[in-house]
Amino acid sequence: MLIAGASGLAVTGVAASAATGQLPFGNALQRALGVASSTPASQLGTPRVERVYSHARGREVDLVLMLPARAHQPGLPMSLLLHGLHGTARSAAPTGLLKQLSSEVARKAVPPYGFVAVDGGDNYWHEVRRGDDPMAMLLEEVPQWLRARGLAGHDGLPFAVTGMSMGGFGALLYTRRRIERRQPPDAVAALAPALITSWTEMNKRHAFRDAADWGSMDPLRYVDQLKSVPTGIWCGTEDSFITGVRRYIAESQPMVAYTARGKHGDSFNRTVVPSVVGFLGKHVPRTA
């Protein structure tokens, strides 16, 4: 199985604060995320991990907040960040994402915004097993968690969604669900989205009941519905998902359609981080 966008990061030996439940990131992880530098601590981007209970998933999950500076404006706009297969919220970010975002915000190249990641399991961001519904978590619970932390405006809705591999599939599915609710996001960014073109191949993931179930969620079958949301897609030409990605690009004509030599994973994803940060920055709501 291919793991999308996972930088192989892990947090070990950390303890939750009794007061906040917040988990500090170690120096090694901060360096891997690209946040360790000689910049004064008051200006550094701040990754935070908290444990929260998801009723939609029936379990505790990590809630990872990646903010461009230690001090942030009330209601800071946030983009969802969806991990790939076998990934977690802690491994969702391509290497250097927070460093790039913090730098761009500091020099006012993009408006301030942040990322939020949660543990979604290996179920392509929908309910595969009864009682474990990561899409309901994204739609219903994440806005509550963000609003409670003074993020994402008064309604807590992420302004955008970003995802890698399975997370890219999930980002497009989430976008469709938001459209159906008449609450479309302002942008969707998909890195090597898992747009698989055959049921034989998709069935190996054990993430759908049958071909019809997959077909009801496959973004390639809902391109026209998704066209209304500004979209960016990035994928390596040696990536196993390139066939589906090229088809999606041809049919949707996204705002950003970037393909270049590269394989699946962080070695490619890290090279497009500046483009992703800039693309999302163009769609940050100015009134948030």
SVG drawing of the C-alpha trace seen along z (x, -y; Angstrom):
<svg xmlns="http://www.w3.org/2000/svg" viewBox="-27 -41 46 48">
<polyline fill="none" stroke="black" stroke-width="0.4" points="0.0,0.0 1.2,-3.5 1.3,-6.0 0.5,-9.5 2.2,-12.6 3.4,-10.8 6.7,-12.2 7.3,-9.3 7.1,-11.6 6.2,-10.3 5.9,-11.8 7.2,-9.8 7.7,-10.3 5.2,-13.2 2.7,-13.7 -0.5,-15.7 -0.8,-18.8 -3.2,-18.2 -4.7,-21.6 -5.1,-21.5 -4.4,-18.1 -2.0,-19.7 1.0,-17.7 4.2,-19.6 6.2,-18.6 9.8,-17.5 12.6,-19.3 13.2,-16.5 9.6,-16.6 9.7,-20.3 12.8,-20.1 11.1,-17.5 8.0,-19.7 10.4,-22.6 9.6,-24.8 12.9,-24.8 15.0,-27.9 16.8,-30.9 13.5,-32.9 12.5,-34.2 10.1,-31.8 7.3,-34.3 7.3,-34.2 7.6,-30.5 4.8,-28.5 3.2,-26.3 2.2,-22.7 0.0,-21.4 -1.5,-18.0 -4.5,-17.4 -6.5,-14.2 -10.2,-14.6 -13.1,-12.2 -14.9,-11.7 -18.5,-10.4 -18.6,-9.9 -15.6,-7.6 -16.4,-6.1 -12.8,-6.7 -10.2,-9.3 -8.3,-10.8 -5.4,-13.2 -6.3,-16.8 -3.2,-18.4 -3.3,-22.2 -0.6,-23.8 -0.6,-27.6 1.6,-30.1 2.6,-32.0 2.4,-31.5 0.0,-34.4 -2.8,-34.2 -5.8,-36.3 -9.2,-35.3 -11.1,-33.2 -7.9,-32.3 -9.0,-30.6 -8.1,-26.9 -7.8,-24.3 -8.4,-20.6 -5.4,-18.4 -6.3,-14.8 -3.7,-12.1 -3.1,-9.1 -3.6,-5.4 -1.9,-4.1 -1.2,-7.7 -2.3,-9.7 -3.0,-13.3 0.6,-13.6 2.0,-12.4 -0.4,-14.3 1.8,-17.3 4.4,-17.2 7.9,-18.0 8.3,-21.8 4.6,-22.7 4.5,-24.7 7.8,-26.4 6.7,-27.5 3.3,-28.7 4.9,-30.6 7.4,-32.3 4.8,-33.3 2.6,-34.7 5.4,-36.5 6.4,-38.3 2.7,-38.9 2.9,-36.9 -0.3,-35.1 -3.0,-36.0 -2.7,-34.2 -4.3,-30.7 -3.5,-27.4 -4.1,-23.6 -6.0,-21.1 -5.5,-17.3 -7.4,-14.5 -7.0,-10.7 -9.3,-9.2 -8.3,-5.6 -7.8,-3.7 -11.4,-3.9 -11.1,-6.5 -12.8,-9.1 -16.2,-7.6 -18.1,-5.1 -16.9,-1.6 -17.7,0.0 -20.9,-1.0 -20.1,-3.5 -16.8,-4.7 -17.7,-7.6 -14.7,-9.9 -16.7,-12.1 -19.2,-12.8 -16.3,-13.8 -15.0,-16.2 -18.5,-17.7 -19.9,-17.8 -17.2,-17.7 -14.2,-19.4 -16.1,-22.7 -17.0,-22.4 -13.4,-21.7 -12.1,-24.6 -14.8,-27.0 -14.1,-26.0 -10.4,-27.0 -11.2,-30.4 -10.3,-29.2 -12.0,-29.2 -14.5,-32.0 -17.8,-32.0 -19.1,-28.8 -15.8,-26.8 -16.0,-25.7 -12.6,-25.2 -12.3,-27.5 -10.5,-24.8 -9.5,-21.2 -6.1,-19.7 -5.3,-16.0 -2.7,-13.5 -3.4,-10.2 -6.3,-8.7 -6.6,-12.1 -6.9,-13.6 -9.8,-11.3 -11.2,-12.3 -10.7,-16.0 -12.7,-15.8 -15.4,-13.7 -15.6,-16.2 -15.9,-19.0 -18.8,-17.3 -20.5,-16.8 -20.0,-20.5 -21.5,-21.4 -24.5,-19.2 -25.0,-21.1 -24.7,-24.4 -21.6,-25.2 -18.9,-24.7 -15.3,-25.3 -13.4,-28.1 -10.7,-25.8 -9.6,-22.2 -5.9,-21.1 -5.2,-17.4 -1.7,-15.9 -1.6,-12.7 -5.2,-11.9 -6.1,-8.2 -8.3,-8.4 -8.2,-4.7 -9.8,-3.7 -10.7,0.0 -12.7,1.7 -10.3,4.6 -7.6,2.3 -9.7,0.3 -11.2,3.5 -7.8,4.3 -8.2,1.5 -11.3,3.1 -12.7,-0.4 -16.0,0.0 -18.8,2.6 -18.9,3.2 -18.3,1.4 -21.6,-0.5 -20.6,-1.8 -17.3,-3.0 -19.0,-4.5 -21.3,-6.5 -18.3,-8.3 -15.6,-8.2 -14.7,-11.8 -14.1,-10.9 -17.8,-10.3 -18.8,-13.7 -16.4,-16.0 -19.1,-18.4 -20.4,-18.8 -17.0,-19.6 -16.0,-22.1 -17.6,-24.9 -14.9,-24.9 -11.4,-26.3 -9.1,-23.2 -5.4,-22.5 -4.0,-19.1 -0.3,-18.0 1.0,-14.6 4.2,-12.9 4.3,-11.3 5.7,-8.1 2.9,-7.9 0.6,-4.9 -2.4,-7.3 -1.3,-9.4 -3.8,-7.9 -6.8,-8.8 -5.3,-12.2 -4.7,-13.0 -8.3,-12.0 -9.6,-14.3 -7.5,-17.2 -8.7,-16.8 -12.3,-16.7 -12.3,-19.4 -9.7,-21.9 -8.6,-22.8 -7.1,-26.2 -3.8,-24.5 -2.8,-21.2 0.8,-20.3 2.5,-17.1 6.3,-16.6 8.7,-13.7 8.3,-12.1 7.0,-9.0 4.3,-8.7 5.1,-10.2 6.9,-12.9 9.8,-13.1 7.4,-14.6 5.0,-16.3 7.6,-18.4 8.6,-19.9 5.1,-21.3 4.6,-22.7 5.3,-26.4 2.7,-26.0 0.1,-24.5 0.6,-27.2 0.3,-29.9 -2.8,-28.4 -4.6,-28.1 -3.5,-31.6 -5.3,-33.0 -8.6,-31.7 -8.4,-32.7 -11.6,-34.5 -10.8,-38.2 -13.6,-38.8 -12.8,-35.9"/>
</svg>
